[in-house]
Amino acid sequence: QVQLVESGGGLVQPGGSLRLSCAASGMTFSRYTMGWYRQTPGKQRELVATITSGGTTNYADSVKGRFTISRDNAKNMVFLQMNSLKPEDPAVYCCNAHWVLATYWGQGTQVFVSS
């Protein structure tokens, strides 16, 4: 079955950087639009960034210029490079795969930003 496994979360100081990874299996990875979403308690899940099978990227306004999404189709992986992290960025970051009517989610990785 399809599995999405995130890694790379942790604690970082404001202004710091983290790189999140999502390893996919059980799917034809190159077909899927991959995305990162984030959620904090009491708030709706928020789109962070997406990358299509062709490499077109899209970002939430709140992360433009700071975060970069990329993918490696040979390794079935998608990444989120997060720079200049802010106090409002902490959340559980979840990997998403979407193709036609199929959507899959990973369990998420927690990001903390604190001095």
OpenMM code with the backbone's topology and positions (N, CA, C; nanometers):
from openmm import Vec3, app, unit

residues = "GLN VAL GLN LEU VAL GLU SER GLY GLY GLY LEU VAL GLN PRO GLY GLY SER LEU ARG LEU SER CYS ALA ALA SER GLY MET THR PHE SER ARG TYR THR MET GLY TRP TYR ARG GLN THR PRO GLY LYS GLN ARG GLU LEU VAL ALA THR ILE THR SER GLY GLY THR THR ASN TYR ALA ASP SER VAL LYS GLY ARG PHE THR ILE SER ARG ASP ASN ALA LYS ASN MET VAL PHE LEU GLN MET ASN SER LEU LYS PRO GLU ASP PRO ALA VAL TYR CYS CYS ASN ALA HIS TRP VAL LEU ALA THR TYR TRP GLY GLN GLY THR GLN VAL PHE VAL SER SER".split()
positions = [
    Vec3(0.0832, -0.1181, 0.0000),
    Vec3(0.0000, 0.0000, 0.0000),
    Vec3(0.0881, 0.1251, 0.0000),
    Vec3(0.0247, 0.2386, -0.0249),
    Vec3(0.0991, 0.3636, -0.0295),
    Vec3(0.1420, 0.4032, 0.1108),
    Vec3(0.2676, 0.4430, 0.1216),
    Vec3(0.3197, 0.4945, 0.2483),
    Vec3(0.3967, 0.6220, 0.2223),
    Vec3(0.3738, 0.7202, 0.3072),
    Vec3(0.4495, 0.8437, 0.3063),
    Vec3(0.5092, 0.8603, 0.4455),
    Vec3(0.6403, 0.8699, 0.4527),
    Vec3(0.7076, 0.8773, 0.5822),
    Vec3(0.7935, 1.0027, 0.5860),
    Vec3(0.7550, 1.0926, 0.6765),
    Vec3(0.8275, 1.2183, 0.6895),
    Vec3(0.9403, 1.2061, 0.7915),
    Vec3(1.0399, 1.2897, 0.7752),
    Vec3(1.1489, 1.2989, 0.8718),
    Vec3(1.2099, 1.4380, 0.8620),
    Vec3(1.2926, 1.4708, 0.9620),
    Vec3(1.3670, 1.5958, 0.9571),
    Vec3(1.3165, 1.7054, 1.0484),
    Vec3(1.2047, 1.6817, 1.1148),
    Vec3(1.1556, 1.7829, 1.2066),
    Vec3(1.2423, 1.7936, 1.3306),
    Vec3(1.2147, 1.8949, 1.4105),
    Vec3(1.2906, 1.9119, 1.5333),
    Vec3(1.2806, 2.0535, 1.5838),
    Vec3(1.3717, 2.0879, 1.6731),
    Vec3(1.3745, 2.2191, 1.7350),
    Vec3(1.4818, 2.3044, 1.6698),
    Vec3(1.4462, 2.4261, 1.6363),
    Vec3(1.5410, 2.5187, 1.5756),
    Vec3(1.5145, 2.6578, 1.6308),
    Vec3(1.6168, 2.7389, 1.6365),
    Vec3(1.6007, 2.8760, 1.6834),
    Vec3(1.5391, 2.9628, 1.5734),
    Vec3(1.4739, 3.0699, 1.6100),
    Vec3(1.4232, 3.1632, 1.5080),
    Vec3(1.5366, 3.2060, 1.4151),
    Vec3(1.5058, 3.2075, 1.2862),
    Vec3(1.6076, 3.2397, 1.1872),
    Vec3(1.6843, 3.1195, 1.1375),
    Vec3(1.6635, 3.0067, 1.2010),
    Vec3(1.7345, 2.8855, 1.1623),
    Vec3(1.6699, 2.8134, 1.0462),
    Vec3(1.7273, 2.6978, 1.0145),
    Vec3(1.6827, 2.6200, 0.8992),
    Vec3(1.6603, 2.4745, 0.9362),
    Vec3(1.5682, 2.4133, 0.8649),
    Vec3(1.5451, 2.2697, 0.8727),
    Vec3(1.5142, 2.2187, 0.7332),
    Vec3(1.5467, 2.0923, 0.7110),
    Vec3(1.5107, 2.0292, 0.5846),
    Vec3(1.4255, 1.9059, 0.6136),
    Vec3(1.3027, 1.9113, 0.5679),
    Vec3(1.2126, 1.7982, 0.5856),
    Vec3(1.2204, 1.7074, 0.4638),
    Vec3(1.2061, 1.5780, 0.4897),
    Vec3(1.2057, 1.4792, 0.3825),
    Vec3(1.0808, 1.3936, 0.3933),
    Vec3(1.0339, 1.3466, 0.2795),
    Vec3(0.9210, 1.2547, 0.2750),
    Vec3(0.9556, 1.1435, 0.1778),
    Vec3(0.9589, 1.0215, 0.2284),
    Vec3(0.9870, 0.9052, 0.1460),
    Vec3(0.8565, 0.8361, 0.1102),
    Vec3(0.8342, 0.8158, -0.0175),
    Vec3(0.7115, 0.7539, -0.0655),
    Vec3(0.7374, 0.6122, -0.1150),
    Vec3(0.6390, 0.5258, -0.0948),
    Vec3(0.6481, 0.3900, -0.1465),
    Vec3(0.5091, 0.3404, -0.1812),
    Vec3(0.5033, 0.2368, -0.2650),
    Vec3(0.3765, 0.1774, -0.3019),
    Vec3(0.2973, 0.2569, -0.4044),
    Vec3(0.3631, 0.3437, -0.4765),
    Vec3(0.2953, 0.4296, -0.5733),
    Vec3(0.3900, 0.4623, -0.6877),
    Vec3(0.3314, 0.5039, -0.8007),
    Vec3(0.4129, 0.5535, -0.9119),
    Vec3(0.4410, 0.7002, -0.8835),
    Vec3(0.5450, 0.7241, -0.8103),
    Vec3(0.5730, 0.8543, -0.7500),
    Vec3(0.5731, 0.9684, -0.8522),
    Vec3(0.6317, 0.9455, -0.9665),
    Vec3(0.6498, 1.0544, -1.0631),
    Vec3(0.5173, 1.1096, -1.1148),
    Vec3(0.4084, 1.0350, -1.1011),
    Vec3(0.2786, 1.0819, -1.1488),
    Vec3(0.2153, 1.1850, -1.0551),
    Vec3(0.2539, 1.1791, -0.9300),
    Vec3(0.1818, 1.2514, -0.8264),
    Vec3(0.2294, 1.3948, -0.8080),
    Vec3(0.1346, 1.4824, -0.7817),
    Vec3(0.1658, 1.6120, -0.7235),
    Vec3(0.1927, 1.5895, -0.5760),
    Vec3(0.3072, 1.6367, -0.5307),
    Vec3(0.3451, 1.6187, -0.3912),
    Vec3(0.3342, 1.7524, -0.3193),
    Vec3(0.2984, 1.7446, -0.1931),
    Vec3(0.2825, 1.8694, -0.1197),
    Vec3(0.3205, 1.8561, 0.0266),
    Vec3(0.3415, 1.9693, 0.0862),
    Vec3(0.3609, 1.9796, 0.2310),
    Vec3(0.2506, 2.0680, 0.2864),
    Vec3(0.1897, 2.0212, 0.3933),
    Vec3(0.0878, 2.0947, 0.4652),
    Vec3(0.1301, 2.1003, 0.6110),
    Vec3(0.0743, 2.1946, 0.6836),
    Vec3(0.1062, 2.2026, 0.8266),
    Vec3(-0.0199, 2.2277, 0.9072),
    Vec3(-0.0163, 2.1796, 1.0292),
    Vec3(-0.1324, 2.1946, 1.1164),
    Vec3(-0.0873, 2.2201, 1.2585),
    Vec3(-0.1567, 2.3140, 1.3226),
    Vec3(-0.1365, 2.3412, 1.4639),
    Vec3(-0.2698, 2.3200, 1.5348),
    Vec3(-0.2658, 2.2914, 1.6642),
    Vec3(-0.3902, 2.2643, 1.7383),
    Vec3(-0.4893, 2.3783, 1.7261),
    Vec3(-0.6135, 2.3461, 1.6951),
    Vec3(-0.7186, 2.4455, 1.6868),
    Vec3(-0.7260, 2.5187, 1.5550),
    Vec3(-0.6368, 2.4856, 1.4631),
    Vec3(-0.6379, 2.5524, 1.3326),
    Vec3(-0.6582, 2.4513, 1.2217),
    Vec3(-0.7085, 2.5003, 1.1094),
    Vec3(-0.7222, 2.4132, 0.9930),
    Vec3(-0.5860, 2.3821, 0.9346),
    Vec3(-0.5801, 2.2660, 0.8707),
    Vec3(-0.4570, 2.2307, 0.8005),
    Vec3(-0.4320, 2.3318, 0.6897),
    Vec3(-0.3077, 2.3742, 0.6766),
    Vec3(-0.2702, 2.4820, 0.5862),
    Vec3(-0.1729, 2.4310, 0.4806),
    Vec3(-0.2012, 2.4682, 0.3552),
    Vec3(-0.1075, 2.4358, 0.2486),
    Vec3(0.0211, 2.5139, 0.2685),
    Vec3(0.1342, 2.4464, 0.2574),
    Vec3(0.2637, 2.5131, 0.2634),
    Vec3(0.3221, 2.5259, 0.1229),
    Vec3(0.3324, 2.4131, 0.0534),
    Vec3(0.3915, 2.4147, -0.0801),
    Vec3(0.3531, 2.2875, -0.1543),
    Vec3(0.3463, 2.2982, -0.2859),
    Vec3(0.3227, 2.1813, -0.3698),
    Vec3(0.4196, 2.1812, -0.4876),
    Vec3(0.4415, 2.0628, -0.5422),
    Vec3(0.5224, 2.0493, -0.6626),
    Vec3(0.4572, 1.9441, -0.7507),
    Vec3(0.4329, 1.9808, -0.8751),
    Vec3(0.3653, 1.8894, -0.9657),
    Vec3(0.4625, 1.7863, -1.0217),
    Vec3(0.4070, 1.6921, -1.0962),
    Vec3(0.4920, 1.5913, -1.1594),
    Vec3(0.5901, 1.6557, -1.2564),
    Vec3(0.5535, 1.7689, -1.3111),
    Vec3(0.6420, 1.8394, -1.4039),
    Vec3(0.7367, 1.9368, -1.3373),
    Vec3(0.7263, 1.9487, -1.2051),
    Vec3(0.8181, 2.0357, -1.1326),
    Vec3(0.7680, 2.1765, -1.1049),
    Vec3(0.6442, 2.2053, -1.1404),
    Vec3(0.5884, 2.3369, -1.1105),
    Vec3(0.5587, 2.3476, -0.9616),
    Vec3(0.6035, 2.4559, -0.9021),
    Vec3(0.5874, 2.4723, -0.7584),
    Vec3(0.4865, 2.5822, -0.7253),
    Vec3(0.4302, 2.5694, -0.6065),
    Vec3(0.3353, 2.6675, -0.5562),
    Vec3(0.3575, 2.6804, -0.4065),
    Vec3(0.3515, 2.8034, -0.3548),
    Vec3(0.3797, 2.8267, -0.2136),
    Vec3(0.2721, 2.9125, -0.1498),
    Vec3(0.2503, 2.8878, -0.0224),
    Vec3(0.1687, 2.9796, 0.0558),
    Vec3(0.2427, 3.1119, 0.0665),
    Vec3(0.1674, 3.2205, 0.0685),
    Vec3(0.2302, 3.3530, 0.0771),
    Vec3(0.3198, 3.3643, 0.2003),
    Vec3(0.2799, 3.2993, 0.3072),
    Vec3(0.3525, 3.3110, 0.4334),
    Vec3(0.4922, 3.2488, 0.4290),
    Vec3(0.5184, 3.1638, 0.3295),
    Vec3(0.6492, 3.0973, 0.3250),
    Vec3(0.7289, 3.1311, 0.1985),
    Vec3(0.6695, 3.2069, 0.1088),
    Vec3(0.7405, 3.2414, -0.0152),
    Vec3(0.8719, 3.3115, 0.0155),
    Vec3(0.9752, 3.2691, -0.0538),
    Vec3(1.1065, 3.3287, -0.0333),
    Vec3(1.1850, 3.2679, 0.0808),
    Vec3(1.1181, 3.1856, 0.1631),
    Vec3(1.1869, 3.1223, 0.2761),
    Vec3(1.1930, 2.9703, 0.2619),
    Vec3(1.0898, 2.9125, 0.2074),
    Vec3(1.0811, 2.7670, 0.1938),
    Vec3(1.0965, 2.7281, 0.0473),
    Vec3(1.1554, 2.6114, 0.0243),
    Vec3(1.1704, 2.5585, -0.1107),
    Vec3(1.1324, 2.4114, -0.1124),
    Vec3(1.0394, 2.3769, -0.2005),
    Vec3(1.0008, 2.2373, -0.2170),
    Vec3(1.0733, 2.1804, -0.3381),
    Vec3(1.1143, 2.0554, -0.3267),
    Vec3(1.1811, 1.9892, -0.4383),
    Vec3(1.1490, 1.8406, -0.4322),
    Vec3(1.1768, 1.7721, -0.5413),
    Vec3(1.1499, 1.6287, -0.5452),
    Vec3(1.2604, 1.5560, -0.6187),
    Vec3(1.2773, 1.4301, -0.5836),
    Vec3(1.3724, 1.3430, -0.6504),
    Vec3(1.2945, 1.2194, -0.6934),
    Vec3(1.2548, 1.2163, -0.8187),
    Vec3(1.1724, 1.1054, -0.8669),
    Vec3(1.2484, 0.9722, -0.8676),
    Vec3(1.3783, 0.9785, -0.8810),
    Vec3(1.4577, 0.8548, -0.8807),
    Vec3(1.4574, 0.7893, -0.7429),
    Vec3(1.4453, 0.8717, -0.6392),
    Vec3(1.4472, 0.8202, -0.5020),
    Vec3(1.3092, 0.8193, -0.4378),
    Vec3(1.2077, 0.8608, -0.5126),
    Vec3(1.0708, 0.8679, -0.4579),
    Vec3(1.0650, 0.9535, -0.3317),
    Vec3(1.1247, 1.0708, -0.3402),
    Vec3(1.1292, 1.1561, -0.2231),
    Vec3(1.0933, 1.3008, -0.2583),
    Vec3(1.0361, 1.3676, -0.1614),
    Vec3(1.0086, 1.5096, -0.1726),
    Vec3(1.0661, 1.5779, -0.0488),
    Vec3(1.1133, 1.7000, -0.0676),
    Vec3(1.1829, 1.7720, 0.0376),
    Vec3(1.1208, 1.9094, 0.0591),
    Vec3(1.1400, 1.9617, 0.1776),
    Vec3(1.1018, 2.0987, 0.2063),
    Vec3(1.2179, 2.1629, 0.2817),
    Vec3(1.2881, 2.2515, 0.2139),
    Vec3(1.3943, 2.3283, 0.2773),
    Vec3(1.3321, 2.4524, 0.3389),
    Vec3(1.3458, 2.4644, 0.4688),
    Vec3(1.2849, 2.5755, 0.5412),
    Vec3(1.3951, 2.6628, 0.5984),
    Vec3(1.4037, 2.7851, 0.5512),
    Vec3(1.5020, 2.8812, 0.5989),
    Vec3(1.4321, 2.9963, 0.6696),
    Vec3(1.5088, 3.0703, 0.7453),
    Vec3(1.4556, 3.1886, 0.8156),
    Vec3(1.3278, 3.1551, 0.8914),
    Vec3(1.3341, 3.0482, 0.9673),
    Vec3(1.2142, 3.0049, 1.0399),
    Vec3(1.1696, 3.1090, 1.1412),
    Vec3(1.0393, 3.1234, 1.1512),
    Vec3(0.9788, 3.2249, 1.2357),
    Vec3(0.8997, 3.1584, 1.3490),
    Vec3(0.8700, 3.2351, 1.4529),
    Vec3(0.7903, 3.1803, 1.5642),
    Vec3(0.6529, 3.1293, 1.5212),
    Vec3(0.6011, 3.1767, 1.4081),
    Vec3(0.4690, 3.1308, 1.3617),
    Vec3(0.4750, 3.0056, 1.2748),
    Vec3(0.5956, 2.9526, 1.2506),
    Vec3(0.6090, 2.8339, 1.1668),
    Vec3(0.5920, 2.6994, 1.2388),
    Vec3(0.6031, 2.6904, 1.3703),
    Vec3(0.5892, 2.5599, 1.4354),
    Vec3(0.4560, 2.4935, 1.4047),
    Vec3(0.4624, 2.3649, 1.3737),
    Vec3(0.3430, 2.2887, 1.3394),
    Vec3(0.3844, 2.1447, 1.3157),
    Vec3(0.2868, 2.0608, 1.2961),
    Vec3(0.3133, 1.9282, 1.2416),
    Vec3(0.3081, 1.9418, 1.0900),
    Vec3(0.4162, 1.9081, 1.0258),
    Vec3(0.4260, 1.9187, 0.8806),
    Vec3(0.4002, 1.7811, 0.8193),
    Vec3(0.3012, 1.7758, 0.7306),
    Vec3(0.2592, 1.6492, 0.6711),
    Vec3(0.2848, 1.6495, 0.5211),
    Vec3(0.3272, 1.5354, 0.4738),
    Vec3(0.3495, 1.5136, 0.3317),
    Vec3(0.2190, 1.4645, 0.2686),
    Vec3(0.1922, 1.5119, 0.1486),
    Vec3(0.0700, 1.4748, 0.0768),
    Vec3(0.1044, 1.4336, -0.0645),
    Vec3(0.0358, 1.3314, -0.1131),
    Vec3(0.0491, 1.2879, -0.2523),
    Vec3(-0.0882, 1.2887, -0.3162),
    Vec3(-0.0969, 1.3481, -0.4335),
    Vec3(-0.2275, 1.3609, -0.4986),
    Vec3(-0.2153, 1.3332, -0.6473),
    Vec3(-0.3053, 1.2465, -0.6969),
    Vec3(-0.3116, 1.2187, -0.8416),
    Vec3(-0.4537, 1.1753, -0.8754),
    Vec3(-0.5180, 1.2515, -0.9585),
    Vec3(-0.6565, 1.2272, -1.0005),
    Vec3(-0.7430, 1.2207, -0.8746),
    Vec3(-0.8003, 1.1058, -0.8430),
    Vec3(-0.8872, 1.0957, -0.7255),
    Vec3(-0.8164, 1.0387, -0.6036),
    Vec3(-0.6898, 1.0097, -0.6166),
    Vec3(-0.6140, 0.9482, -0.5075),
    Vec3(-0.5392, 1.0536, -0.4282),
    Vec3(-0.5580, 1.0505, -0.2979),
    Vec3(-0.4849, 1.1404, -0.2077),
    Vec3(-0.4360, 1.0613, -0.0883),
    Vec3(-0.3102, 1.0816, -0.0544),
    Vec3(-0.2502, 1.0102, 0.0579),
    Vec3(-0.1773, 1.1094, 0.1476),
    Vec3(-0.1721, 1.0726, 0.2763),
    Vec3(-0.1083, 1.1583, 0.3765),
    Vec3(-0.0091, 1.0784, 0.4581),
    Vec3(0.0971, 1.1456, 0.4968),
    Vec3(0.1878, 1.0882, 0.5934),
    Vec3(0.1433, 1.1238, 0.7342),
    Vec3(0.2157, 1.0717, 0.8319),
    Vec3(0.1811, 1.0954, 0.9722),
    Vec3(0.2264, 1.2312, 1.0215),
    Vec3(0.3258, 1.2867, 0.9572),
    Vec3(0.3722, 1.4195, 0.9948),
    Vec3(0.5003, 1.4177, 1.0762),
    Vec3(0.5670, 1.5313, 1.0749),
    Vec3(0.6874, 1.5503, 1.1563),
    Vec3(0.6757, 1.6872, 1.2219),
    Vec3(0.7101, 1.6935, 1.3493),
    Vec3(0.6888, 1.8140, 1.4283),
    Vec3(0.8061, 1.9099, 1.4137),
    Vec3(0.7716, 2.0351, 1.3942),
    Vec3(0.8721, 2.1416, 1.3880),
    Vec3(0.8472, 2.2385, 1.5027),
    Vec3(0.9513, 2.2665, 1.5780),
    Vec3(0.9467, 2.3626, 1.6879),
    Vec3(1.0439, 2.4761, 1.6561),
    Vec3(1.0001, 2.5966, 1.6855),
    Vec3(1.0871, 2.7135, 1.6695),
    Vec3(1.0879, 2.7882, 1.8018),
    Vec3(1.2028, 2.7900, 1.8649),
    Vec3(1.2113, 2.8547, 1.9958),
    Vec3(1.3555, 2.8925, 2.0249),
    Vec3(1.3704, 3.0037, 2.0933),
    Vec3(1.5035, 3.0442, 2.1352),
    Vec3(1.5334, 2.9897, 2.2752),
] * unit.nanometer
topology = app.Topology()
chain = topology.addChain("A")
for resn in residues:
    res = topology.addResidue(resn, chain)
    for name in ("N", "CA", "C"):
        topology.addAtom(name, app.Element.getBySymbol(name[0]), res)
